[in-house]
Every structure is written in structure tokens, then in C-alpha cells.
Amino acid sequence: MNQSLKVNKTLTLIDNEKNNEQGQFLTFNICAEMFAIGILHIKEILEHCHLTPVPMMPSYIRGVINLRGAVVPVVDLSARFGDKPSEITKRTCIVIIEVETEDEKQDIGIVVDSVSAVLEIPDIEIEPAPSFGARIRADFIEGMGKINGDFVIILNVNRVLSLDELASVTSVASALHRD
């Protein structure tokens, strides 16, 4: 009987620890709306710099940058979500994100209007993605985080920045970079 109580107490402690888990997220703004990406995907944040345009790419691909010898495609998230391309201001940044599939990793830059902060959002404050009503595709949303009574859209980077869709960009850009 005592062993049973000990096991139950242990399970309760584990459950309480799970309820207190927090994730860290980089928050940023696009078209006056706040979004977040898990901090483990973020490699670095750059001031907006000169981009090399790549011909015949989708409108949401702003171009590529040379990041320490590597060709990195840059995606305009506003255009990716179906809005007009971002207007470049003093606060515009390029956030370098590492996206991975089963067998490869790729650095991709995203243009954001401004970077806000790194915030901790407890797991219990993250709601599932809505099935409708968001201005972006539901499969782009990993969840909705509650911060001080407001919602922040947590993006699923592997869907928003699908490597299959961006593979052509990297191969074309690499060919242009060699010439």
C-alpha cells in the first residue's frame, strides 16, 4: 500500500512538472500582428541588408544573402501569408532560422517588420491552432500562445518554410552565385 502511495505521489509530481514546462519563443511583428517562433529554431538576427534577387521565384522569395559563404534564401513572411510584401524600415530585420527534415538542415532568412523579445510561454498557456478565422493558413500555425491576455501566433516553421518549396530557390541561387 505504501509503495502505491509513493508511485502516485511520483506521478503527481511528474504531472505538475509537465504543467509548469515553458518554451522560449522569439516574438516579432508582421503587419502589426505578433508572431512567435521557438527559440531553438533561431540561429541569429541580422539588420536588413542587400538581397540578391533570384529571377522566376515566387513573390514571397525576396532573394538570397551570402551568410559566411553560404547562400541563404530570404522569405518575406508578409507575402508568404498572402499580404503585400513588407515595407523595409529601420526596424526591419532578417531572422535566420534553421529548418530541418529527416535528412537535411537548411538556413532560411525571414523578413520581419521588427523583433520584439524572447518570451517564455508556459505549455498550459498555448492553445491548439484554430481551424478557421486566422488570416494565414491553419497548417502554418503550431498554436496560439497567451501573453498578458493577448494571443500570439506560434508558427510551425517546417510548414511555413517548407524545404520542398524552397529547394528550387537554393539550387537556382547557388548556380547564380557560381557564375
PyMOL CGO cylinders between C-alpha atoms (Angstrom):
from pymol import cmd
from pymol.cgo import CYLINDER

trace = [
    CYLINDER, 0.00, 0.00, 0.00, 2.84, 2.40, 0.84, 0.3, 1, 1, 1, 1, 1, 1,
    CYLINDER, 2.84, 2.40, 0.84, 4.54, 1.67, -2.48, 0.3, 1, 1, 1, 1, 1, 1,
    CYLINDER, 4.54, 1.67, -2.48, 1.31, 2.54, -4.26, 0.3, 1, 1, 1, 1, 1, 1,
    CYLINDER, 1.31, 2.54, -4.26, 1.20, 5.90, -2.49, 0.3, 1, 1, 1, 1, 1, 1,
    CYLINDER, 1.20, 5.90, -2.49, 4.81, 6.62, -3.39, 0.3, 1, 1, 1, 1, 1, 1,
    CYLINDER, 4.81, 6.62, -3.39, 4.14, 5.82, -7.05, 0.3, 1, 1, 1, 1, 1, 1,
    CYLINDER, 4.14, 5.82, -7.05, 1.05, 8.04, -7.10, 0.3, 1, 1, 1, 1, 1, 1,
    CYLINDER, 1.05, 8.04, -7.10, 2.97, 10.91, -5.50, 0.3, 1, 1, 1, 1, 1, 1,
    CYLINDER, 2.97, 10.91, -5.50, 5.73, 10.49, -8.08, 0.3, 1, 1, 1, 1, 1, 1,
    CYLINDER, 5.73, 10.49, -8.08, 3.22, 10.54, -10.94, 0.3, 1, 1, 1, 1, 1, 1,
    CYLINDER, 3.22, 10.54, -10.94, 1.62, 13.66, -9.48, 0.3, 1, 1, 1, 1, 1, 1,
    CYLINDER, 1.62, 13.66, -9.48, 5.00, 15.38, -9.24, 0.3, 1, 1, 1, 1, 1, 1,
    CYLINDER, 5.00, 15.38, -9.24, 5.78, 14.46, -12.86, 0.3, 1, 1, 1, 1, 1, 1,
    CYLINDER, 5.78, 14.46, -12.86, 2.35, 15.75, -13.98, 0.3, 1, 1, 1, 1, 1, 1,
    CYLINDER, 2.35, 15.75, -13.98, 2.92, 19.02, -12.09, 0.3, 1, 1, 1, 1, 1, 1,
    CYLINDER, 2.92, 19.02, -12.09, 6.34, 19.43, -13.72, 0.3, 1, 1, 1, 1, 1, 1,
    CYLINDER, 6.34, 19.43, -13.72, 4.76, 18.93, -17.16, 0.3, 1, 1, 1, 1, 1, 1,
    CYLINDER, 4.76, 18.93, -17.16, 2.17, 21.60, -16.37, 0.3, 1, 1, 1, 1, 1, 1,
    CYLINDER, 2.17, 21.60, -16.37, 4.95, 24.03, -15.45, 0.3, 1, 1, 1, 1, 1, 1,
    CYLINDER, 4.95, 24.03, -15.45, 7.04, 23.45, -18.58, 0.3, 1, 1, 1, 1, 1, 1,
    CYLINDER, 7.04, 23.45, -18.58, 7.79, 26.60, -20.52, 0.3, 1, 1, 1, 1, 1, 1,
    CYLINDER, 7.79, 26.60, -20.52, 9.01, 27.18, -24.00, 0.3, 1, 1, 1, 1, 1, 1,
    CYLINDER, 9.01, 27.18, -24.00, 11.05, 30.16, -25.09, 0.3, 1, 1, 1, 1, 1, 1,
    CYLINDER, 11.05, 30.16, -25.09, 9.91, 31.98, -28.20, 0.3, 1, 1, 1, 1, 1, 1,
    CYLINDER, 9.91, 31.98, -28.20, 11.26, 34.85, -30.26, 0.3, 1, 1, 1, 1, 1, 1,
    CYLINDER, 11.26, 34.85, -30.26, 8.37, 37.25, -30.86, 0.3, 1, 1, 1, 1, 1, 1,
    CYLINDER, 8.37, 37.25, -30.86, 8.23, 39.61, -33.81, 0.3, 1, 1, 1, 1, 1, 1,
    CYLINDER, 8.23, 39.61, -33.81, 5.77, 41.75, -35.72, 0.3, 1, 1, 1, 1, 1, 1,
    CYLINDER, 5.77, 41.75, -35.72, 4.48, 41.47, -39.25, 0.3, 1, 1, 1, 1, 1, 1,
    CYLINDER, 4.48, 41.47, -39.25, 1.78, 43.92, -40.43, 0.3, 1, 1, 1, 1, 1, 1,
    CYLINDER, 1.78, 43.92, -40.43, 1.06, 44.99, -36.81, 0.3, 1, 1, 1, 1, 1, 1,
    CYLINDER, 1.06, 44.99, -36.81, 0.40, 41.38, -35.74, 0.3, 1, 1, 1, 1, 1, 1,
    CYLINDER, 0.40, 41.38, -35.74, 2.61, 39.48, -33.27, 0.3, 1, 1, 1, 1, 1, 1,
    CYLINDER, 2.61, 39.48, -33.27, 4.06, 36.09, -34.17, 0.3, 1, 1, 1, 1, 1, 1,
    CYLINDER, 4.06, 36.09, -34.17, 6.46, 33.75, -32.40, 0.3, 1, 1, 1, 1, 1, 1,
    CYLINDER, 6.46, 33.75, -32.40, 8.92, 31.01, -33.32, 0.3, 1, 1, 1, 1, 1, 1,
    CYLINDER, 8.92, 31.01, -33.32, 10.53, 28.57, -30.89, 0.3, 1, 1, 1, 1, 1, 1,
    CYLINDER, 10.53, 28.57, -30.89, 13.95, 29.89, -29.89, 0.3, 1, 1, 1, 1, 1, 1,
    CYLINDER, 13.95, 29.89, -29.89, 15.63, 26.58, -30.75, 0.3, 1, 1, 1, 1, 1, 1,
    CYLINDER, 15.63, 26.58, -30.75, 14.97, 27.27, -34.46, 0.3, 1, 1, 1, 1, 1, 1,
    CYLINDER, 14.97, 27.27, -34.46, 16.62, 30.73, -34.35, 0.3, 1, 1, 1, 1, 1, 1,
    CYLINDER, 16.62, 30.73, -34.35, 20.27, 30.99, -35.36, 0.3, 1, 1, 1, 1, 1, 1,
    CYLINDER, 20.27, 30.99, -35.36, 20.72, 34.77, -35.50, 0.3, 1, 1, 1, 1, 1, 1,
    CYLINDER, 20.72, 34.77, -35.50, 19.08, 38.11, -36.16, 0.3, 1, 1, 1, 1, 1, 1,
    CYLINDER, 19.08, 38.11, -36.16, 20.51, 40.47, -38.77, 0.3, 1, 1, 1, 1, 1, 1,
    CYLINDER, 20.51, 40.47, -38.77, 19.80, 44.04, -39.76, 0.3, 1, 1, 1, 1, 1, 1,
    CYLINDER, 19.80, 44.04, -39.76, 18.10, 44.13, -43.12, 0.3, 1, 1, 1, 1, 1, 1,
    CYLINDER, 18.10, 44.13, -43.12, 20.82, 44.09, -45.75, 0.3, 1, 1, 1, 1, 1, 1,
    CYLINDER, 20.82, 44.09, -45.75, 21.15, 43.98, -49.52, 0.3, 1, 1, 1, 1, 1, 1,
    CYLINDER, 21.15, 43.98, -49.52, 19.46, 40.96, -51.06, 0.3, 1, 1, 1, 1, 1, 1,
    CYLINDER, 19.46, 40.96, -51.06, 20.35, 39.44, -54.40, 0.3, 1, 1, 1, 1, 1, 1,
    CYLINDER, 20.35, 39.44, -54.40, 17.12, 38.89, -56.31, 0.3, 1, 1, 1, 1, 1, 1,
    CYLINDER, 17.12, 38.89, -56.31, 16.57, 35.49, -57.90, 0.3, 1, 1, 1, 1, 1, 1,
    CYLINDER, 16.57, 35.49, -57.90, 14.61, 35.55, -61.16, 0.3, 1, 1, 1, 1, 1, 1,
    CYLINDER, 14.61, 35.55, -61.16, 11.45, 33.48, -61.65, 0.3, 1, 1, 1, 1, 1, 1,
    CYLINDER, 11.45, 33.48, -61.65, 10.87, 32.82, -57.95, 0.3, 1, 1, 1, 1, 1, 1,
    CYLINDER, 10.87, 32.82, -57.95, 7.57, 33.12, -56.08, 0.3, 1, 1, 1, 1, 1, 1,
    CYLINDER, 7.57, 33.12, -56.08, 6.76, 36.67, -54.92, 0.3, 1, 1, 1, 1, 1, 1,
    CYLINDER, 6.76, 36.67, -54.92, 7.40, 35.79, -51.27, 0.3, 1, 1, 1, 1, 1, 1,
    CYLINDER, 7.40, 35.79, -51.27, 11.08, 34.99, -52.00, 0.3, 1, 1, 1, 1, 1, 1,
    CYLINDER, 11.08, 34.99, -52.00, 12.82, 38.35, -51.62, 0.3, 1, 1, 1, 1, 1, 1,
    CYLINDER, 12.82, 38.35, -51.62, 16.18, 36.97, -52.75, 0.3, 1, 1, 1, 1, 1, 1,
    CYLINDER, 16.18, 36.97, -52.75, 19.27, 35.46, -51.20, 0.3, 1, 1, 1, 1, 1, 1,
    CYLINDER, 19.27, 35.46, -51.20, 22.08, 36.65, -48.95, 0.3, 1, 1, 1, 1, 1, 1,
    CYLINDER, 22.08, 36.65, -48.95, 25.64, 35.45, -48.56, 0.3, 1, 1, 1, 1, 1, 1,
    CYLINDER, 25.64, 35.45, -48.56, 25.99, 34.41, -44.95, 0.3, 1, 1, 1, 1, 1, 1,
    CYLINDER, 25.99, 34.41, -44.95, 29.61, 33.49, -44.26, 0.3, 1, 1, 1, 1, 1, 1,
    CYLINDER, 29.61, 33.49, -44.26, 29.95, 31.85, -47.67, 0.3, 1, 1, 1, 1, 1, 1,
    CYLINDER, 29.95, 31.85, -47.67, 26.58, 30.07, -47.65, 0.3, 1, 1, 1, 1, 1, 1,
    CYLINDER, 26.58, 30.07, -47.65, 23.68, 31.04, -49.90, 0.3, 1, 1, 1, 1, 1, 1,
    CYLINDER, 23.68, 31.04, -49.90, 20.65, 31.67, -47.69, 0.3, 1, 1, 1, 1, 1, 1,
    CYLINDER, 20.65, 31.67, -47.69, 17.22, 32.26, -49.24, 0.3, 1, 1, 1, 1, 1, 1,
    CYLINDER, 17.22, 32.26, -49.24, 15.19, 35.06, -47.67, 0.3, 1, 1, 1, 1, 1, 1,
    CYLINDER, 15.19, 35.06, -47.67, 11.40, 34.78, -47.39, 0.3, 1, 1, 1, 1, 1, 1,
    CYLINDER, 11.40, 34.78, -47.39, 9.09, 37.73, -46.84, 0.3, 1, 1, 1, 1, 1, 1,
    CYLINDER, 9.09, 37.73, -46.84, 6.57, 36.31, -44.36, 0.3, 1, 1, 1, 1, 1, 1,
    CYLINDER, 6.57, 36.31, -44.36, 4.01, 39.02, -45.10, 0.3, 1, 1, 1, 1, 1, 1,
    CYLINDER, 4.01, 39.02, -45.10, 3.96, 38.00, -48.78, 0.3, 1, 1, 1, 1, 1, 1,
    CYLINDER, 3.96, 38.00, -48.78, 4.09, 34.30, -47.82, 0.3, 1, 1, 1, 1, 1, 1,
    CYLINDER, 4.09, 34.30, -47.82, 0.90, 34.80, -45.82, 0.3, 1, 1, 1, 1, 1, 1,
    CYLINDER, 0.90, 34.80, -45.82, -0.80, 36.35, -48.86, 0.3, 1, 1, 1, 1, 1, 1,
    CYLINDER, -0.80, 36.35, -48.86, -0.40, 40.04, -47.95, 0.3, 1, 1, 1, 1, 1, 1,
    CYLINDER, -0.40, 40.04, -47.95, 1.64, 42.68, -49.75, 0.3, 1, 1, 1, 1, 1, 1,
    CYLINDER, 1.64, 42.68, -49.75, 5.44, 42.48, -49.36, 0.3, 1, 1, 1, 1, 1, 1,
    CYLINDER, 5.44, 42.48, -49.36, 6.90, 44.05, -46.23, 0.3, 1, 1, 1, 1, 1, 1,
    CYLINDER, 6.90, 44.05, -46.23, 7.93, 47.67, -46.38, 0.3, 1, 1, 1, 1, 1, 1,
    CYLINDER, 7.93, 47.67, -46.38, 11.60, 47.98, -45.39, 0.3, 1, 1, 1, 1, 1, 1,
    CYLINDER, 11.60, 47.98, -45.39, 12.15, 50.34, -42.44, 0.3, 1, 1, 1, 1, 1, 1,
    CYLINDER, 12.15, 50.34, -42.44, 14.91, 50.99, -39.90, 0.3, 1, 1, 1, 1, 1, 1,
    CYLINDER, 14.91, 50.99, -39.90, 13.46, 48.25, -37.66, 0.3, 1, 1, 1, 1, 1, 1,
    CYLINDER, 13.46, 48.25, -37.66, 13.17, 45.59, -40.40, 0.3, 1, 1, 1, 1, 1, 1,
    CYLINDER, 13.17, 45.59, -40.40, 15.25, 42.51, -39.61, 0.3, 1, 1, 1, 1, 1, 1,
    CYLINDER, 15.25, 42.51, -39.61, 16.19, 39.23, -41.20, 0.3, 1, 1, 1, 1, 1, 1,
    CYLINDER, 16.19, 39.23, -41.20, 15.86, 36.35, -38.76, 0.3, 1, 1, 1, 1, 1, 1,
    CYLINDER, 15.86, 36.35, -38.76, 17.96, 33.34, -39.72, 0.3, 1, 1, 1, 1, 1, 1,
    CYLINDER, 17.96, 33.34, -39.72, 16.11, 30.13, -38.95, 0.3, 1, 1, 1, 1, 1, 1,
    CYLINDER, 16.11, 30.13, -38.95, 17.27, 26.53, -39.17, 0.3, 1, 1, 1, 1, 1, 1,
    CYLINDER, 17.27, 26.53, -39.17, 14.67, 24.29, -40.78, 0.3, 1, 1, 1, 1, 1, 1,
    CYLINDER, 14.67, 24.29, -40.78, 15.13, 20.55, -40.86, 0.3, 1, 1, 1, 1, 1, 1,
    CYLINDER, 15.13, 20.55, -40.86, 13.63, 17.46, -42.41, 0.3, 1, 1, 1, 1, 1, 1,
    CYLINDER, 13.63, 17.46, -42.41, 14.60, 13.85, -41.84, 0.3, 1, 1, 1, 1, 1, 1,
    CYLINDER, 14.60, 13.85, -41.84, 17.87, 14.10, -43.74, 0.3, 1, 1, 1, 1, 1, 1,
    CYLINDER, 17.87, 14.10, -43.74, 18.87, 17.76, -44.14, 0.3, 1, 1, 1, 1, 1, 1,
    CYLINDER, 18.87, 17.76, -44.14, 19.09, 21.14, -42.44, 0.3, 1, 1, 1, 1, 1, 1,
    CYLINDER, 19.09, 21.14, -42.44, 18.77, 24.45, -44.24, 0.3, 1, 1, 1, 1, 1, 1,
    CYLINDER, 18.77, 24.45, -44.24, 19.23, 28.01, -43.03, 0.3, 1, 1, 1, 1, 1, 1,
    CYLINDER, 19.23, 28.01, -43.03, 16.49, 30.33, -44.25, 0.3, 1, 1, 1, 1, 1, 1,
    CYLINDER, 16.49, 30.33, -44.25, 16.08, 34.03, -43.58, 0.3, 1, 1, 1, 1, 1, 1,
    CYLINDER, 16.08, 34.03, -43.58, 12.71, 35.60, -42.89, 0.3, 1, 1, 1, 1, 1, 1,
    CYLINDER, 12.71, 35.60, -42.89, 11.95, 39.31, -43.23, 0.3, 1, 1, 1, 1, 1, 1,
    CYLINDER, 11.95, 39.31, -43.23, 10.05, 40.68, -40.24, 0.3, 1, 1, 1, 1, 1, 1,
    CYLINDER, 10.05, 40.68, -40.24, 8.91, 44.24, -39.54, 0.3, 1, 1, 1, 1, 1, 1,
    CYLINDER, 8.91, 44.24, -39.54, 10.53, 44.24, -36.11, 0.3, 1, 1, 1, 1, 1, 1,
    CYLINDER, 10.53, 44.24, -36.11, 11.77, 41.85, -33.45, 0.3, 1, 1, 1, 1, 1, 1,
    CYLINDER, 11.77, 41.85, -33.45, 10.05, 42.23, -30.07, 0.3, 1, 1, 1, 1, 1, 1,
    CYLINDER, 10.05, 42.23, -30.07, 11.52, 39.97, -27.37, 0.3, 1, 1, 1, 1, 1, 1,
    CYLINDER, 11.52, 39.97, -27.37, 12.28, 36.45, -26.25, 0.3, 1, 1, 1, 1, 1, 1,
    CYLINDER, 12.28, 36.45, -26.25, 9.39, 35.34, -24.06, 0.3, 1, 1, 1, 1, 1, 1,
    CYLINDER, 9.39, 35.34, -24.06, 8.66, 32.26, -22.01, 0.3, 1, 1, 1, 1, 1, 1,
    CYLINDER, 8.66, 32.26, -22.01, 5.19, 30.85, -22.60, 0.3, 1, 1, 1, 1, 1, 1,
    CYLINDER, 5.19, 30.85, -22.60, 4.07, 28.02, -20.30, 0.3, 1, 1, 1, 1, 1, 1,
    CYLINDER, 4.07, 28.02, -20.30, 2.71, 25.00, -22.17, 0.3, 1, 1, 1, 1, 1, 1,
    CYLINDER, 2.71, 25.00, -22.17, -0.63, 25.41, -20.39, 0.3, 1, 1, 1, 1, 1, 1,
    CYLINDER, -0.63, 25.41, -20.39, -0.91, 28.89, -21.97, 0.3, 1, 1, 1, 1, 1, 1,
    CYLINDER, -0.91, 28.89, -21.97, -0.64, 27.50, -25.53, 0.3, 1, 1, 1, 1, 1, 1,
    CYLINDER, -0.64, 27.50, -25.53, -3.92, 26.66, -27.25, 0.3, 1, 1, 1, 1, 1, 1,
    CYLINDER, -3.92, 26.66, -27.25, -4.23, 24.48, -30.38, 0.3, 1, 1, 1, 1, 1, 1,
    CYLINDER, -4.23, 24.48, -30.38, -4.27, 26.18, -33.77, 0.3, 1, 1, 1, 1, 1, 1,
    CYLINDER, -4.27, 26.18, -33.77, -7.73, 27.40, -34.79, 0.3, 1, 1, 1, 1, 1, 1,
    CYLINDER, -7.73, 27.40, -34.79, -9.27, 25.54, -37.70, 0.3, 1, 1, 1, 1, 1, 1,
    CYLINDER, -9.27, 25.54, -37.70, -10.58, 28.79, -39.20, 0.3, 1, 1, 1, 1, 1, 1,
    CYLINDER, -10.58, 28.79, -39.20, -10.59, 32.54, -38.70, 0.3, 1, 1, 1, 1, 1, 1,
    CYLINDER, -10.59, 32.54, -38.70, -6.85, 33.19, -38.89, 0.3, 1, 1, 1, 1, 1, 1,
    CYLINDER, -6.85, 33.19, -38.89, -5.51, 35.32, -41.71, 0.3, 1, 1, 1, 1, 1, 1,
    CYLINDER, -5.51, 35.32, -41.71, -2.88, 32.71, -42.50, 0.3, 1, 1, 1, 1, 1, 1,
    CYLINDER, -2.88, 32.71, -42.50, -3.17, 29.04, -43.43, 0.3, 1, 1, 1, 1, 1, 1,
    CYLINDER, -3.17, 29.04, -43.43, -4.11, 26.89, -40.45, 0.3, 1, 1, 1, 1, 1, 1,
    CYLINDER, -4.11, 26.89, -40.45, -1.26, 24.43, -41.16, 0.3, 1, 1, 1, 1, 1, 1,
    CYLINDER, -1.26, 24.43, -41.16, 1.23, 27.32, -40.68, 0.3, 1, 1, 1, 1, 1, 1,
    CYLINDER, 1.23, 27.32, -40.68, 0.09, 27.70, -37.06, 0.3, 1, 1, 1, 1, 1, 1,
    CYLINDER, 0.09, 27.70, -37.06, 1.57, 25.48, -34.35, 0.3, 1, 1, 1, 1, 1, 1,
    CYLINDER, 1.57, 25.48, -34.35, -0.51, 27.09, -31.62, 0.3, 1, 1, 1, 1, 1, 1,
    CYLINDER, -0.51, 27.09, -31.62, -1.81, 30.26, -30.04, 0.3, 1, 1, 1, 1, 1, 1,
    CYLINDER, -1.81, 30.26, -30.04, 0.16, 31.48, -27.03, 0.3, 1, 1, 1, 1, 1, 1,
    CYLINDER, 0.16, 31.48, -27.03, -1.48, 33.65, -24.38, 0.3, 1, 1, 1, 1, 1, 1,
    CYLINDER, -1.48, 33.65, -24.38, 0.65, 36.55, -23.18, 0.3, 1, 1, 1, 1, 1, 1,
    CYLINDER, 0.65, 36.55, -23.18, -0.94, 39.01, -20.73, 0.3, 1, 1, 1, 1, 1, 1,
    CYLINDER, -0.94, 39.01, -20.73, -4.40, 38.23, -22.06, 0.3, 1, 1, 1, 1, 1, 1,
    CYLINDER, -4.40, 38.23, -22.06, -3.42, 38.67, -25.74, 0.3, 1, 1, 1, 1, 1, 1,
    CYLINDER, -3.42, 38.67, -25.74, -2.72, 35.95, -28.27, 0.3, 1, 1, 1, 1, 1, 1,
    CYLINDER, -2.72, 35.95, -28.27, 0.49, 35.49, -30.21, 0.3, 1, 1, 1, 1, 1, 1,
    CYLINDER, 0.49, 35.49, -30.21, 0.53, 33.17, -33.22, 0.3, 1, 1, 1, 1, 1, 1,
    CYLINDER, 0.53, 33.17, -33.22, 3.20, 30.48, -32.81, 0.3, 1, 1, 1, 1, 1, 1,
    CYLINDER, 3.20, 30.48, -32.81, 4.38, 29.47, -36.27, 0.3, 1, 1, 1, 1, 1, 1,
    CYLINDER, 4.38, 29.47, -36.27, 5.23, 25.97, -37.44, 0.3, 1, 1, 1, 1, 1, 1,
    CYLINDER, 5.23, 25.97, -37.44, 8.50, 26.80, -39.22, 0.3, 1, 1, 1, 1, 1, 1,
    CYLINDER, 8.50, 26.80, -39.22, 8.72, 23.47, -41.02, 0.3, 1, 1, 1, 1, 1, 1,
    CYLINDER, 8.72, 23.47, -41.02, 5.40, 24.19, -42.76, 0.3, 1, 1, 1, 1, 1, 1,
    CYLINDER, 5.40, 24.19, -42.76, 5.83, 27.93, -43.34, 0.3, 1, 1, 1, 1, 1, 1,
    CYLINDER, 5.83, 27.93, -43.34, 9.33, 27.40, -44.69, 0.3, 1, 1, 1, 1, 1, 1,
    CYLINDER, 9.33, 27.40, -44.69, 8.84, 24.05, -46.42, 0.3, 1, 1, 1, 1, 1, 1,
    CYLINDER, 8.84, 24.05, -46.42, 12.17, 22.80, -47.75, 0.3, 1, 1, 1, 1, 1, 1,
    CYLINDER, 12.17, 22.80, -47.75, 10.44, 21.18, -50.71, 0.3, 1, 1, 1, 1, 1, 1,
    CYLINDER, 10.44, 21.18, -50.71, 9.09, 24.56, -51.82, 0.3, 1, 1, 1, 1, 1, 1,
    CYLINDER, 9.09, 24.56, -51.82, 12.39, 26.31, -51.19, 0.3, 1, 1, 1, 1, 1, 1,
    CYLINDER, 12.39, 26.31, -51.19, 14.69, 23.67, -52.69, 0.3, 1, 1, 1, 1, 1, 1,
    CYLINDER, 14.69, 23.67, -52.69, 14.43, 25.24, -56.12, 0.3, 1, 1, 1, 1, 1, 1,
    CYLINDER, 14.43, 25.24, -56.12, 15.47, 28.62, -54.69, 0.3, 1, 1, 1, 1, 1, 1,
    CYLINDER, 15.47, 28.62, -54.69, 18.68, 27.27, -53.22, 0.3, 1, 1, 1, 1, 1, 1,
    CYLINDER, 18.68, 27.27, -53.22, 19.67, 25.36, -56.36, 0.3, 1, 1, 1, 1, 1, 1,
    CYLINDER, 19.67, 25.36, -56.36, 18.99, 28.33, -58.66, 0.3, 1, 1, 1, 1, 1, 1,
    CYLINDER, 18.99, 28.33, -58.66, 20.69, 30.74, -56.26, 0.3, 1, 1, 1, 1, 1, 1,
    CYLINDER, 20.69, 30.74, -56.26, 23.75, 28.50, -55.94, 0.3, 1, 1, 1, 1, 1, 1,
    CYLINDER, 23.75, 28.50, -55.94, 24.03, 28.34, -59.73, 0.3, 1, 1, 1, 1, 1, 1,
    CYLINDER, 24.03, 28.34, -59.73, 23.83, 32.14, -59.94, 0.3, 1, 1, 1, 1, 1, 1,
    CYLINDER, 23.83, 32.14, -59.94, 26.39, 32.52, -57.14, 0.3, 1, 1, 1, 1, 1, 1,
    CYLINDER, 26.39, 32.52, -57.14, 28.90, 30.32, -59.03, 0.3, 1, 1, 1, 1, 1, 1,
    CYLINDER, 28.90, 30.32, -59.03, 28.65, 32.40, -62.22, 0.3, 1, 1, 1, 1, 1, 1,
]
cmd.load_cgo(trace, "trace")
